[in-house]
Amino acid sequence: MARPGQRQKGARRTAPPKQRRVRHQDDVISVLARTAREIEAAVLRGRVTPAVRTKFQALALMLRDERARVQAAPGNGSHRAEELKRLDGIAAILAATAVRDAGLLALLAEDTSVSDAARSLKREMMRDLGIEPAPEEIASAETATAPADTESRVVPQTVISRQLANPFLAPDFSAVPQRTSRPRRLAGWELLGPLLSSFERAGGGAPACMALPAPTARFTPAGLELMPHQGQLVAAVAAGHRTFLLADEPGLGKTAEALLAAEAANAYPLLVVVPNVVKINWAREAARWTPHRPVTVVQGDGETADGFADIVVLNYEVLDRHLGWLGDFGFRGMVVDEAHYIKNKTSQRSQHVLTLSDRIRSRMARPLLMALTGTPLINDIEDFRAIWQFLGWIDDSKPLGELADALEDIGLTPADRGFYAAARQCVIDLGIVRRRKLDVAADIPARRIADLPVELDGQAGRSIRAAERNLASRMVAQYETALANRSSDAGVEGIDYDLVRRVARSELKDATTAQSGENVFTMMRHIGQAKAELAADYAAQLARSTGKVVFFAKHIDVMDAAEETFARQGVRFSSIRGDQTPKARQANIDAFVNDPDVAVAVCSLTAAGVGINLQVASNIVLAELSWTNAEQTQAIDRSHRIGQAEPVTAWRIIAAQTIDTRIAELIDSKAGLAARALDGSDEEVSSSADVQLDALVALLTDALRAPSRHVGALRS
């Protein structure tokens, strides 16, 4: 789909045919603008639900059609120009919003299919505006509701050619061995909950990693060298293991491990499903580590795909149109990169991945299945479910196959004290591989995070501190109102911390649903804007004294401000953003890596935090804070990875005497789920929502403790 506000290649400037308009066009543009603002507000709050994505795509379609209508309409030229200007403004809002979320950004790609939900919502919006849909839109709607084989939408011509060229190339669906039934002692027990809980309870130095054999270099091409930990996984595949949750920390070379694992298993043809931004990188890595295996990257409808390739790489967003032939292609292996993308089992991308995995497992004896992710758990232990199901370890309700047998063999039930540790080990033995940088310290130099407090002077600093005071005062008022409305026997001495958390939770809920007004999210954005020039100035100093620097920011306007600073100072930079095509993105990465005069890479924290290698730099500037330790770590690990020859320092720019400082402390105190579930740590489970809530709790608590408050205000 074309970017909003732009015509698709080859499109004529004509309005959609036979659309009867009842309302005035200005009403249409106003509705489009209001809808764009609603989407923008949802993204700023971090609430990018499937409904928001559907609304985004429907709005983009409406915007394209309205632009075509305005351009083709007769009449006053100045009026037409004014309408086009307003439409371009809406397009700019959509583009800027999409940069903040990879899922929205993918909807603007030319090869993205339009979902049935988006088409339906577009028709509803048109009806509400008094626009009669074009005949082809009505026909499309009827087709969408009619029974159809949706898995056969697209079959690339070269795939057909492969099937016709040689009968011996037809898929060899090896017989799946029939499992003999055995008595199930645990048949009446609910087991998935206890299995997940066994990881949540893990601690006391029990890392999640299966036993691995001595490393092998047998499958490594001449001139290249694997690290010992990489060679161990390849050796496990050579010994016959076939399912893996490869959860090595970012930067430890998972891509090379997966490619050589396929070589060791002879798992060809191999299907690789990846985020759109790393398709080119996967093709390059495949050419490097398996140079004798042809690789093809599927773009859009697959017109340029090579049906005879051994390795097929495509992105999550185009799976829907290729499910039919992919399921029948005869793949002997499937790799899912950044597997946390499928954590939401109700999402379309997850359902497509699980469908393909199920089809491969049903038709192939012991295929190679690998889920790659450095952050398998983001917000909840339930994030494991989709990954385990992809690997064939469980289904929606129970353990399957080898896992079910292993649980029977331990001779315990969830009512027994030792069940959880033993059950956790059963899952790990199926193929969880987790190595930390600490475990391979000899291979990778040290990493440290250094905080640089900065003072926000001038009007920006004053307005931010005033906004914090207003937010604290608002919560204090809510707290005191709640106290005043209590019954007389419900008193609490001093500060009621349970009530503090309830007030903070209410404020956080309001912040995620409010359309406007100052809240914790808008404050963090304003702080980022105020820090932008200071952070860029420091990055420029680093670049002059130490060499290349990676500059990360969360918001597009912070990136813009930083790039303006670099331009003024004569510092050459490369910009890596979410709104770039894969080709343009790779060109910017290559410029930073290969051109000695390009000193800084200005990167989007969300769009460039995964899937790229920037190890040419050993200094990173984090201009804005993330809400999670995992996102911050992902960004740092673009440089702190195998091949890095120097210690890596991440310089966090912290706005002193603001909520920024408190959030930095909270992020550092919460290492995330992976620490407990996979690394055997006793650290608390946390998520982005935890940090947001705790920041508000701290703000309210500090306000209640302030000496300027009258003691009588703390009524009990």
C-alpha positions in Angstrom: 0.0 0.0 0.0 1.3 3.4 -0.8 2.2 5.9 1.9 -0.7 8.1 2.8 -0.8 11.2 0.8 1.1 9.7 -2.1 -0.2 8.1 -5.3 0.6 4.4 -6.0 3.0 3.9 -8.8 1.1 4.1 -12.1 -2.2 5.2 -10.5 -4.3 7.8 -12.4 -5.6 10.9 -10.7 -9.2 9.9 -10.8 -11.7 9.6 -8.0 -13.0 6.1 -7.1 -15.8 5.6 -9.6 -19.5 6.0 -8.9 -19.2 7.1 -5.3 -22.2 9.2 -4.4 -21.3 12.0 -1.9 -24.0 13.3 0.4 -22.0 15.4 2.7 -19.7 18.3 1.8 -16.1 17.3 1.2 -14.9 19.5 4.1 -16.9 17.2 6.4 -14.9 14.2 5.0 -11.5 15.9 5.6 -12.5 16.9 9.1 -13.5 13.3 10.0 -10.3 12.0 8.5 -8.3 14.5 10.5 -10.1 13.6 13.7 -9.6 9.9 13.1 -5.9 10.5 12.5 -5.6 12.4 15.8 -7.4 9.5 17.6 -4.9 7.0 16.2 -2.0 9.3 17.1 -3.2 9.6 20.7 -3.6 5.9 21.0 0.0 5.3 19.8 1.4 8.0 22.1 -0.3 6.2 25.0 1.3 2.9 23.9 -2.2 1.3 23.2 -1.7 0.0 19.7 -4.4 -2.7 19.7 -5.5 -4.7 16.6 -8.5 -2.3 16.4 -6.1 0.7 16.2 -4.2 -1.0 13.4 -7.4 -1.7 11.5 -8.5 1.9 11.9 -5.1 3.0 10.7 -5.2 1.0 7.5 -8.8 2.0 6.8 -7.9 5.6 7.3 -5.0 5.3 4.9 -7.3 3.8 2.2 -9.8 6.6 2.7 -7.1 9.2 2.6 -5.8 7.8 -0.7 -9.2 7.8 -2.3 -10.1 11.3 -1.0 -6.8 12.7 -2.5 -7.6 11.1 -5.8 -11.1 12.6 -5.8 -9.8 16.1 -4.9 -7.2 16.0 -7.7 -9.7 14.9 -10.3 -12.5 17.3 -9.2 -13.3 20.3 -11.4 -13.6 23.8 -10.1 -11.5 26.4 -8.2 -7.8 25.7 -8.3 -7.1 27.5 -5.1 -9.8 25.6 -3.2 -8.3 22.3 -4.6 -4.9 23.3 -3.4 -6.2 24.1 0.1 -7.9 20.7 0.3 -4.8 18.9 -0.9 -2.7 20.8 1.7 -5.1 19.6 4.5 -4.9 16.0 3.2 -1.1 16.2 3.1 -1.2 17.3 6.7 -3.3 14.3 7.7 -0.8 12.1 5.7 2.0 13.6 7.7 0.3 12.7 10.9 -0.2 9.1 9.8 3.4 8.8 8.7 4.8 10.3 11.9 2.6 8.0 13.9 3.6 4.9 12.0 7.3 5.5 12.8 6.5 4.9 16.4 5.1 1.4 15.9 6.6 -1.3 13.6 3.2 -2.9 13.1 1.7 0.4 11.8 4.7 1.1 9.7 4.4 -2.3 8.0 0.9 -1.3 6.9 2.3 1.5 4.8 4.6 -0.8 2.8 3.7 -1.3 -0.9 3.5 -5.1 -0.4 1.1 -5.1 2.5 -2.2 -6.7 1.9 -5.4 -5.0 3.1 -7.2 -6.9 5.8 -10.9 -7.8 5.6 -11.4 -5.9 8.8 -9.9 -2.7 7.3 -12.0 -3.0 4.2 -15.1 -3.4 6.3 -14.3 -0.5 8.5 -13.6 1.7 5.4 -17.0 0.8 4.1 -18.6 1.8 7.4 -16.7 5.1 7.4 -17.9 5.8 3.9 -21.5 5.0 4.8 -21.3 7.3 7.8 -20.0 10.1 5.6 -22.7 9.5 3.0 -20.4 8.1 0.4 -21.8 5.2 -1.7 -19.1 2.5 -2.2 -17.9 1.8 -5.7 -19.2 -1.3 -7.4 -15.9 -3.1 -7.1 -15.8 -2.3 -3.4 -19.2 -3.9 -3.0 -18.1 -6.9 -5.0 -14.9 -7.2 -2.9 -17.1 -7.2 0.3 -19.3 -9.9 -1.1 -16.2 -12.0 -2.0 -14.8 -11.5 1.5 -17.9 -12.9 3.1 -18.3 -15.8 0.7 -16.6 -19.1 1.4 -13.2 -19.1 -0.2 -9.8 -20.8 0.0 -8.0 -17.8 1.4 -4.7 -19.7 1.5 -4.6 -19.8 -2.3 -4.5 -16.1 -2.9 -1.0 -16.0 -4.4 1.3 -18.6 -5.9 4.5 -17.2 -7.4 5.1 -18.3 -11.0 8.5 -19.8 -10.2 6.9 -22.0 -7.5 4.6 -23.4 -10.2 7.6 -23.8 -12.4 9.4 -25.8 -9.7 6.5 -28.1 -9.3 6.2 -28.7 -13.1 9.9 -28.8 -14.0 10.8 -32.1 -12.3 8.5 -34.5 -10.6 11.3 -35.4 -8.2 11.1 -31.9 -6.8 7.6 -32.5 -5.5 7.4 -32.3 -1.7 8.5 -35.5 0.0 6.0 -35.7 2.9 7.8 -38.3 5.0 5.5 -40.4 7.1 5.0 -39.0 10.5 5.6 -41.9 13.0 2.4 -43.0 14.7 2.7 -42.6 18.5 1.6 -45.6 20.5 -0.9 -44.7 23.2 0.1 -45.2 26.8 -1.7 -44.9 30.1 -1.8 -41.2 31.2 -1.5 -40.8 34.9 -1.7 -37.0 34.4 -4.7 -37.1 32.1 -7.0 -35.4 34.6 -4.6 -32.7 35.6 -4.4 -29.2 34.1 -0.7 -28.9 33.2 -0.1 -25.8 31.1 -0.6 -23.5 34.1 1.9 -25.4 36.3 4.4 -25.6 33.5 4.3 -21.8 32.9 4.4 -21.3 36.7 7.5 -23.5 37.0 9.4 -20.8 35.0 7.9 -17.9 36.9 9.0 -19.5 40.2 12.5 -20.3 38.9 15.4 -18.9 40.9 18.4 -19.8 42.9 20.8 -20.0 40.0 19.0 -22.3 37.7 19.6 -21.0 34.1 17.3 -22.4 31.4 19.6 -24.2 29.0 19.5 -27.8 27.8 22.7 -29.8 28.0 24.8 -29.2 24.9 27.6 -31.3 23.4 31.1 -30.2 22.6 31.2 -27.6 19.8 31.7 -28.7 16.2 33.1 -26.7 13.2 32.2 -29.4 10.7 29.6 -27.3 8.9 31.3 -23.9 9.1 32.4 -22.6 5.6 36.1 -22.0 5.0 37.3 -18.7 6.1 34.7 -18.2 8.9 34.8 -19.2 12.5 32.1 -19.9 15.0 32.3 -19.1 18.7 32.3 -22.2 21.0 28.8 -21.5 22.2 27.6 -21.3 18.6 29.3 -24.6 17.7 27.6 -26.3 20.6 24.1 -25.7 19.2 25.2 -26.9 15.8 26.6 -30.0 17.4 23.3 -30.6 19.2 21.5 -30.5 15.8 24.1 -32.8 14.3 23.4 -35.2 17.1 19.7 -35.3 16.2 17.9 -32.6 18.2 15.3 -30.8 16.1 13.4 -28.2 18.2 14.9 -25.1 19.8 13.9 -22.0 21.6 17.2 -20.2 21.0 17.0 -17.4 23.5 20.6 -16.3 23.6 21.0 -12.7 24.6 21.1 -10.3 21.7 24.5 -10.1 20.0 25.5 -13.7 20.4 25.1 -14.7 16.8 21.8 -16.5 16.6 21.4 -16.0 12.9 24.6 -17.9 12.1 23.6 -20.6 14.5 20.2 -21.1 12.8 21.7 -21.2 9.3 24.3 -23.8 10.2 21.8 -25.8 12.2 19.8 -26.1 9.0 22.9 -27.3 7.3 23.6 -29.9 10.0 20.0 -31.2 9.8 19.8 -30.9 6.0 16.6 -29.1 6.7 16.0 -27.9 3.1 14.1 -26.3 1.8 14.1 -24.0 4.8 11.5 -21.3 5.6 12.6 -18.3 7.5 10.0 -15.8 8.8 11.4 -12.5 10.0 10.4 -8.9 10.6 10.4 -6.9 7.4 13.4 -4.7 8.4 15.8 -7.7 8.6 14.9 -9.6 5.4 18.0 -8.2 3.6 20.3 -8.9 6.5 19.1 -12.6 6.6 19.8 -13.0 2.9 23.3 -11.6 3.3 24.0 -13.8 6.3 22.7 -16.9 4.4 25.0 -16.0 1.5 27.9 -15.8 4.0 27.3 -18.9 6.2 25.7 -21.2 3.6 27.1 -19.9 0.3 26.2 -23.1 -1.6 22.5 -22.8 -0.7 20.5 -20.5 -3.0 18.4 -18.0 -1.0 15.4 -16.0 -2.1 13.6 -13.1 -0.4 9.8 -13.0 -1.0 8.6 -9.5 -1.6 4.9 -8.6 -2.0 3.2 -11.2 -4.2 6.4 -13.0 -4.8 6.9 -12.1 -8.5 10.7 -12.0 -8.1 10.9 -15.0 -5.8 13.1 -18.0 -6.8 10.9 -21.1 -6.5 14.1 -23.3 -6.7 15.9 -21.7 -3.8 16.9 -23.8 -0.7 16.2 -20.9 1.7 13.0 -18.9 1.5 12.9 -15.6 3.6 9.8 -13.6 4.0 8.3 -11.2 6.5 5.4 -11.7 8.9 3.2 -9.1 7.1 2.9 -11.0 3.8 2.4 -14.5 5.2 -1.4 -14.3 4.7 -1.2 -14.2 0.9 1.4 -17.0 0.7 0.0 -19.5 3.2 -1.3 -21.9 0.5 1.9 -22.6 -1.4 4.1 -22.3 1.7 2.1 -25.1 3.4 2.5 -27.4 0.4 6.1 -26.5 -0.5 7.7 -29.4 1.5 9.8 -27.4 3.9 11.9 -29.5 6.2 12.7 -26.7 8.5 11.3 -23.4 9.7 13.0 -20.6 11.6 11.0 -17.7 13.2 13.2 -14.7 14.0 12.3 -12.2 16.8 9.8 -14.9 17.9 8.3 -12.6 20.6 6.4 -11.1 17.6 4.0 -14.1 17.9 3.4 -13.8 21.6 -0.2 -12.7 21.0 -1.9 -15.9 19.8 -5.0 -14.0 18.7 -3.0 -11.9 16.2 -3.1 -12.7 12.5 0.7 -13.0 12.3 0.7 -15.6 15.2 -2.1 -17.6 13.7 -0.3 -17.7 10.3 3.0 -18.9 11.9 1.2 -21.6 14.0 -0.7 -22.8 10.9 2.5 -23.2 8.9 4.3 -24.9 11.8 1.3 -27.3 12.3 1.2 -28.2 8.6 5.0 -28.8 8.4 4.9 -31.0 11.5 1.8 -33.0 10.3 3.6 -33.8 7.0 7.2 -34.1 7.9 9.0 -36.5 10.2 11.0 -34.4 12.7 11.4 -31.1 10.9 13.9 -28.5 12.3 11.9 -25.8 14.1 13.7 -22.9 15.7 12.3 -19.8 17.5 14.9 -17.1 17.8 14.6 -14.2 20.3 16.8 -12.5 22.8 13.7 -11.4 24.7 11.2 -14.3 24.7 9.3 -12.7 27.6 8.2 -9.1 27.4 5.3 -8.6 29.7 4.0 -12.0 31.0 5.0 -15.6 31.4 2.1 -16.4 29.0 4.3 -15.1 26.2 5.8 -18.6 26.2 2.6 -20.2 25.0 2.7 -19.3 21.3 6.4 -20.1 21.0 6.0 -23.5 22.7 3.0 -24.2 20.4 5.0 -23.3 17.3 7.7 -25.8 18.4 5.0 -28.5 18.8 5.6 -28.9 22.5 2.0 -28.0 23.5 -1.4 -27.2 22.0 -4.1 -24.9 23.3 -4.8 -27.0 26.3 -2.2 -29.6 27.0 1.4 -30.8 26.5 2.1 -32.9 23.4 4.3 -35.8 22.4 7.7 -35.8 24.0 6.8 -33.3 26.7 3.7 -35.3 27.7 5.9 -38.4 27.9 8.6 -36.7 29.9 6.1 -35.3 32.5 4.6 -38.8 32.9 8.1 -40.2 33.5 9.0 -37.9 36.4 6.3 -39.7 38.5 5.0 -36.5 40.1 1.8 -34.4 39.9 1.3 -30.6 40.3 0.3 -31.3 43.9 3.8 -32.6 44.7 6.5 -30.3 46.0 9.1 -31.3 43.5 6.9 -31.2 40.4 7.7 -27.6 39.3 11.4 -27.9 39.2 11.2 -31.3 37.4 8.6 -30.0 34.9 10.7 -27.0 34.1 13.6 -29.2 33.3 11.5 -31.3 31.1 10.6 -28.2 29.0 14.3 -27.1 29.0 15.4 -30.5 27.7 13.1 -30.2 24.7 15.3 -27.4 23.4 15.6 -24.2 25.4 19.0 -22.7 24.8 19.9 -19.6 26.7 23.4 -18.1 27.0 24.1 -14.8 28.5 27.0 -12.5 27.5 28.3 -13.2 31.0 28.6 -16.9 30.0 30.7 -16.2 27.0 32.6 -13.3 28.5 35.9 -14.4 26.9 34.4 -13.9 23.4 32.8 -10.4 23.9 34.3 -7.4 25.6 32.7 -5.7 28.6 29.6 -3.4 28.5 28.7 -0.7 30.9 25.9 1.9 31.2 26.9 5.4 32.3 24.3 8.1 33.3 24.9 11.7 32.3 22.6 14.0 34.3 21.7 17.2 32.5 20.0 20.3 33.7 17.0 21.5 31.7 17.2 25.3 31.8 14.9 27.9 30.3 11.3 27.7 29.4 11.3 24.0 28.5 12.8 23.0 31.9 10.3 25.2 33.8 7.3 23.9 31.9 8.3 20.3 32.5 8.8 20.8 36.2 5.5 22.7 36.4 3.7 19.8 34.6 5.2 17.4 37.1 3.9 19.5 40.0 0.4 19.7 38.4 0.3 15.9 37.9 1.4 15.4 41.5 -1.2 17.9 42.8 -3.9 16.2 40.7 -3.1 12.8 42.3 -2.9 14.3 45.8 -6.4 15.8 45.3 -7.7 12.4 44.2 -6.0 10.7 47.2 -7.4 13.2 49.7 -10.9 13.0 48.2 -10.8 9.2 48.6 -9.7 9.6 52.2 -12.5 12.1 52.9 -15.1 9.7 51.5 -14.1 6.8 53.7 -16.1 5.6 56.6 -14.8 6.6 60.0 -13.5 3.1 61.0 -11.3 2.8 57.9 -8.5 5.0 59.1 -4.8 4.4 58.4 -1.9 5.9 60.2 0.2 8.1 58.0 0.3 7.5 54.2 -2.1 4.7 53.0 0.2 3.0 50.4 -2.6 0.8 49.1 -4.6 3.9 48.3 -1.5 5.5 46.7 -1.3 2.6 44.3 -5.0 2.7 43.5 -4.8 6.4 42.7 -1.7 5.9 40.6 -3.3 3.0 38.8 -6.3 5.2 38.1 -4.1 8.0 36.8 -2.3 5.5 34.5 -5.6 4.2 33.1 -6.7 7.8 32.4 -3.4 8.6 30.7 -3.8 5.6 28.4 -7.3 6.7 27.3 -7.3 10.5 27.5 -7.3 12.3 24.2 -5.4 15.3 25.5 -3.9 16.9 28.6 -0.6 16.4 30.4 0.2 13.0 31.7 3.2 10.7 32.3 3.5 9.8 28.6 3.4 13.4 27.3 5.8 14.5 30.0 8.4 11.9 29.0 8.0 13.1 25.4 8.5 16.7 26.4 11.6 15.7 28.4 13.0 13.9 25.4 12.5 17.0 23.2 14.2 19.2 25.8 17.2 16.8 26.0 17.5 16.3 22.3 20.1 19.1 21.5 22.1 18.4 24.7 22.3 14.7 23.8 23.2 15.3 20.2 25.9 17.8 21.3 27.4 15.1 23.6 27.3 12.5 20.8 29.1 14.9 18.5 31.8 15.4 21.1 32.2 11.6 21.5 32.4 11.1 17.7 35.2 13.6 17.4 37.2 12.1 20.3 36.5 8.4 20.1 35.1 7.5 16.7 31.7 6.3 15.5 28.7 6.8 17.8 25.2 5.3 17.7 22.5 7.8 18.8 19.1 6.3 19.9 15.8 8.2 20.4 12.3 7.1 20.9 10.4 9.9 19.2 10.8 11.1 15.6 10.9 14.8 16.6 13.8 14.1 18.9 15.6 12.4 16.0 14.9 15.4 13.9 16.2 17.8 16.5 19.4 15.8 16.9 20.0 15.6 13.1 19.6 19.4 12.9 22.3 19.7 15.6 24.7 17.4 13.8 24.1 19.2 10.5 24.9 22.6 12.2 28.1 21.2 13.6 29.2 19.6 10.4 29.0 16.0 11.7 28.0 13.6 9.0 25.3 11.1 10.1 23.2 8.2 8.8 19.5 8.1 9.7 17.9 4.7 10.5 14.2 5.1 10.9 11.0 3.0 10.7 9.5 4.8 7.7 12.3 3.7 5.3 12.1 1.0 2.7 14.3 -2.0 3.5 16.7 -1.0 0.7 17.0 2.6 2.0 17.5 1.4 5.5 20.2 -1.0 4.5 21.9 1.7 2.5 22.0 3.9 5.6 23.4 1.1 7.8 26.1 0.4 5.2 27.0 4.0 5.0 27.5 4.2 8.8 29.5 0.9 8.9 31.6 1.4 5.8 32.1 5.1 5.3 34.8 6.5 7.7 33.4 10.0 7.4 29.9 9.0 8.6 30.4 9.6 12.4 26.9 9.1 13.9 24.0 6.7 13.3 20.8 8.3 14.4 18.4 5.4 15.2 14.8 4.9 16.2 14.8 3.0 19.5 11.8 1.0 18.3 12.6 0.5 14.6 16.4 0.1 14.9 16.6 -1.7 18.2 16.5 -5.1 16.7 18.0 -7.0 13.7 20.9 -4.8 12.8 24.7 -4.9 13.5 26.4 -1.7 14.4 29.5 -3.2 16.1 31.7 -0.7 14.3 30.7 1.7 17.1 31.6 1.2 20.8 29.8 4.2 22.2 26.0 4.6 22.3 24.0 7.6 23.4 20.5 6.9 24.7 18.8 10.3 24.3 15.5 9.0 25.7 14.6 6.3 28.2 12.6 3.2 27.3 9.9 1.9 29.5 11.6 -1.5 29.8 15.0 -2.8 30.4 14.6 -5.2 27.5 14.2 -2.5 24.9 17.2 -0.6 26.3 19.3 -3.8 26.2 18.2 -4.6 22.6 19.5 -1.1 21.6 22.8 -1.5 23.3 23.3 -4.9 21.8 23.3 -3.5 18.3 27.0 -2.7 19.2 27.7 -5.1 22.0 27.8 -8.3 20.1 30.1 -10.9 18.6 32.8 -9.2 16.5 33.0 -6.2 18.8 36.7 -5.6 19.7 36.3 -2.9 22.3 34.3 -2.4 25.5 30.9 -0.8 24.9 29.6 2.1 26.8 26.0 3.3 26.7 25.6 6.9 27.8 22.1 7.6 29.1 21.2 11.2 29.1 19.1 11.8 32.2 17.1 15.0 32.9 18.1 15.9 36.5 15.4 16.8 39.0 12.6 15.4 36.9 10.7 12.1 36.7 13.3 11.0 34.1 15.7 10.3 37.0 13.1 8.2 38.8 12.3 6.1 35.7 16.0 5.4 35.1 16.2 4.0 38.6 13.1 1.9 38.1 14.4 0.5 34.8 17.7 -0.5 36.5 15.9 -2.2 39.4 13.7 -4.3 37.1 15.6 -6.6 34.8 12.5 -8.2 33.3 11.0 -11.7 33.1 13.9 -13.3 31.2 16.1 -12.9 34.2 13.8 -15.0 36.4 12.4 -17.4 33.9 15.5 -18.2 31.8 18.5 -17.1 33.8 17.5 -18.4 37.2 17.5 -15.0 38.8 15.4 -14.1 41.9 14.7 -10.6 40.5 11.2 -9.4 40.4 9.0 -9.9 37.3 8.3 -6.5 35.7 6.9 -5.0 32.6 6.6 -1.5 31.0 3.3 -1.0 32.8 5.0 -1.8 36.1 7.6 1.0 35.5 4.9 3.4 34.5 2.8 2.6 37.6 5.8 2.7 40.0 6.9 6.1 38.6 3.4 7.5 39.4 3.5 5.9 42.9 6.8 7.5 43.6 5.7 10.9 42.3 2.6 10.8 44.6 4.4 9.4 47.6 7.1 12.2 47.3 4.3 14.8 47.1 2.6 13.4 50.2 5.8 13.4 52.1 6.8 17.0 51.1 7.4 19.1 54.2 5.4 22.0 52.7 2.2 19.9 53.1 0.2 20.5 56.2 0.1 17.5 58.6 -3.6 17.8 58.8 -3.9 17.2 55.1 -3.0 13.5 55.7 -6.3 12.7 57.2 -6.9 9.1 58.3 
